[in-house]
Structure formats: C-alpha cells, structure tokens
C-alpha cells in the first residue's frame, strides 16, 4: 500500500503534467491563429526596437554628453577624476529631471485619456525624427549648438517615457487572454531585454568603428521599425481584460481557464 504522502505526491505530479499539457494546447491553439500571433509579434518587436534605442541612450548618457564636450574637466590628477565623475552624475540627473521623469508623469495622466496606441505612435514618431535630426546635424550641433543638442536629447528621453517605454509593457499585460497572458507578456519582455543587451554590447563598438552619428541613425531606424510594428497592436483603452481578450463572448474559440481540466488522483489510491 502506498502512503498518503506518496499518493498526494502522485496527485500533484499528475496535475502538473496535465496543467503543462493543457497550457501547451492553449498556447498553440491561440497563437496558431494569425490574428493573435501578429499581436504577439507586434508587442515583442516594438519592445525589442524600443529597448535598442532606450538602453543605448540611457546607459550611455555621460558618453553621449561627452561627445559635445559637456563636463570635460580642466583640472588634473585626482581632482580631474572626481570632477569627471561629478560632471557625469550631474549631467545624467539633469537629463532625467528634464526628460525621463516628466515623461512618465505625462503618460500616467494621458494613458487613459488618449489611449495606449496614440501615445506609442507619438513617442516612436518623435524619436525617429529627433534621432535622425541629431545624426544629420551632429557636427554642427557639437561645434555651434551644444545647448540645442542637450535640449533635443532631453526631449528624446521625454518621448521615450511619454511614449513606448511606458506603453510597451502596459499593452502586453492587457491584450492576451488569461490562459496565455503571462507567457505573452514574458515573451514580449524577453524580446525587449534582447534588444537592450544587443544595444549595450554594440553601442561602443559601432560608435568607435563608424562614428557616433551612425549610432543615432541606427536608433532612428529602430524607432521607425517600432512604429511600424505598433500597427499590429490593438488599443485597450477603457476595456476590461475580459472584453479585450473576448473571454466574455459565448463562442467556442475563446480560451477558458486551462488549470481546471484534469481530475486529480485520489489520495486513497494504491
């Protein structure tokens, strides 16, 4: 005879096995339909291209400001090291206060008024134009208009956050039905982090090999690609999760809860 604990373990293993099986079925049946797959691709690709630009700039703000000569210390020795680090920190804080933080608050205020997609469209559009302009006129900006460069860079950080850096993680949390919601969001987030890793590893190499203007051209192109893939993403403003996923509709194509599909083994089984 098997003990009660052994039977309980068998029951849990059986449930896990069936849960995994039914999850795979739910995932395959939902995303094998193009109308659903393209939403996942749109979310993942938009997040991927966003993070190339966002992490490429946010992780390298001191380097980017150094391109125009901001904060270059004139002192020597240990004082030069301190001044260099201090200037980098101050420059980063100023950019964050001028662009990053206000951008987030604008999103908080407008996301339910305008919707997710308009904010994402707007952000990607402005970023495409800003990076393209900075790339084309980089030499003039470095020598004749450093203040204008800093202002445009601050605006770029503003439209990252009053734009796709906020909406790309909101939308995947809403557009998928319960059975695959966390997986859909996880795939989208992983795609974004792949873009972040790629950008972090390649920023210095590209800037050294082809020049900083090439980096800006790439960021502009990535933001434009993010804009294009955003057209595959639905609007979710003002809708409940059930309304968005269609789980309220009495049809046979919806995905119901997949956890409750198996009968557990009795604890009294031999």
N, C-alpha and C positions, 0 to 999 in steps of 0.2 A: 504493500500500500504506500502511496506517496503521501508525504506530509502536507499539511495545509499550506505551509510557506512555499513548498515546491509547486503545488498546484496554482497558488497565487502568481508565482513567477511565470508559469506556463501561460496563464491568462494574460499577463501583461505583455509577454513576448508575442502572443497571438494577436493582441490588439495592435501592438506596434507594427507587426508585419502587415496587417490588413490596413492600418492607417497609411503606411507608406505606399501600399499598392493603390489604395483609393486616391491618395494625393497625386500619384503619378498619372492616374487616369484622369483626374480633374484637370491637372496641368495640361496634359496632352489634348484633351477634348476641347479645352478653352482656347489654347494658343495655336491649335492647328487651323483655326479659322482666321483668314487674313485680316478681317476687320478687327480682331483682337490682337493678333500678332503685330500689326503695324502700330498699335498704340504702345506696346512694349518697346518696339524698335524706336519709336519716336521719343519716348521718355528716356530710354537708355542713351540714344545718340545725342539728344540735346544736352543731357547731363555730361556726357563724355566731352563734347566740344566746348561746353562751358568751362569745365574744370581745367582744360588746357590753357585757356586764357586767364581764368581767375587765379589759379595757383601759380601760373607763370609770372603773374604780376605781383600778387600779394606776398609770395615768398621772396620776391626779389625787389621789393620797393626800395631798399637802400641802394641796390645796384643800379636800378633804373634812375633814381635821383642823382646818383653819382655820374651818370652819362652826361648830364647837363652841368656837372661841376658843383652840385649842391653839397654843402657840408665838407668840402675838401679842406682839411686842417692845414694851417700855415705854420703851426708850431713844430717842435722837434722832440725826439726822444719819447719818454714815457708819456709826456703831456700830449704828444701827437696821437698816440694810441687811444688815450682817454677821449680826446676831442673828436676823433673819428667815430668811436663807438657812441659817444653822446649825440653827435650830429645825426647819425643813422637812426638812433632811437627817436629823437625829436622829429625828424622828417617822417618816420613811419607813423608816429602818433598824430601828427598834423594831418596827414592824408586820411587816416582812419576817422578822425574827428570831422574832417571836411566832407568826406565821401561815404565811407563804409557805414558808419553808424546812422547818419541821416537816411541813407538808402533803405536800411532795414525798417526804420520807423515809417517811412513813406509806404512801404509795402504793407505793413501792419494796418495802416489807415485805409489804403485803397484796394486791398486784395478782394474784399467783399463788395466793394462799390463798382470797380471796373471789371473784376474777374481775373483769373489766373493767366489766360492766354493773352489778353491785351498787354498785360504787364510784361510777359515773357517776350512777346513780339517787340514791344517798345525797347526793352533792355537790349536784346540782341541787335536791333537796328541801330541804336545809338552807338553801341560798342563797335559794330562793324565800321561805321563812319569815323568815329574818333580814332581808332587804331590805324585806319587807312590814312587819315589826315596826318597823324603824327609820323607815320612811316614815310610818307611822301615829302613832308617838310621838316624832317628831323634835323638836318644840318642847319637850316635857318633858325629853327627853334632852339637849338643848342647854343648858337652864337649870338642871336639877335633878340630872342623872345623866350628866355628861360621861364619867366613868370607865366606866360601863356601855356608852356608845356606842363608846368605843375598844375595849373588850373584844369587843363584837359585831362591830365592823369587822375586828378581828384574826381572829375566828372565820370571818368571811366569806372572808378571804384563805386561811385554813387549808382550808376546804372547797372553794375553787376548785382548790387544788392536790392535796388529798386528795379528788379528785373529777374533774370534767370537764376541767379544764385539763391533766390528765395523760392521761386515757383517750381524749379526742377525737383525739389524734394517734397513740395506740397502735392503736386499733381499725381505722382505715382502712389501716394498714400491714399488716394481717393478714387482712382479710375478703375481699379481692379476689384472683382468680387471677392467675398470673404475667403473662399477656398484657396485663392492664389494671391491674395493681396500682399502678404508679407514677402512672398517669393518674387512677385513682380517688382515690388519696391526694392528688394535686395539686389536683384539683377540690375536695375537702373542705377542704384547707388554704387555697386561694384564697377559698373561701366564708367561712372564719373570718377571714381578713385583711380581707375586705369589711366584716364586722361590726366589726372593730377600727377601720377607717378611719371608718366611719359614727359609731361611738361617740366617737372622738377629736374629730371635727369638730362633733358636735352637743351634746356634754356642756355646754360653757359656754353655748351658745345656749338650751338647754332650762332649765338652772339659772337663767339670768338672766330668762327670759321667764315661766316657770311656777313657779319655786322649786325648791330642792334636793330637797324631798320628792317632786316629780314625777319627778326623775331616779331616785330609789330605787324608786318604783312601776314605772317602766319596766324597771329592772334585775330586779325581782322577776318581772314578766311574762315577760321574756326567758328567765329561768332556768326558769320553768314551761313555756314552749314547748320549751326544750331537753330538759326531762324527757319531754315527750310524744313528741318525735321520737326519743328514745333507745329507745323500744319497737320501732322498726323496725331496730334494730341487733342482730346476733346476738352471742352470747357466744363467746369464743375461748379461754377459759382451758384450758390443758393440751393444746391441739391443735396439730399441726404445720400449716404453711401449706398443705400438700397436702391434709390432712384437712379443713381449713376450706373450701377452695375446691372440693373434690371432684375434684381433679386425679388422685387415686389410683383413682377409680372407673372401671371399664371400660365407659363408656357413650358414646354418640355426641354427647351435649350438652355435654361438658366442653370447655374451651378448652386446647388444647395450645400449645406454643411456636409463635409466629407468624413468627419470624425465618427459619426454615429452610423456606421454601415456594417458593423460586424457584431455577432453575438459572442460575448466572452465565454471562455471555457469555464465550466462550473468549478467552484472551489472544492467540490466534493469528488471531482473526477479522480479516477485511479491512474 
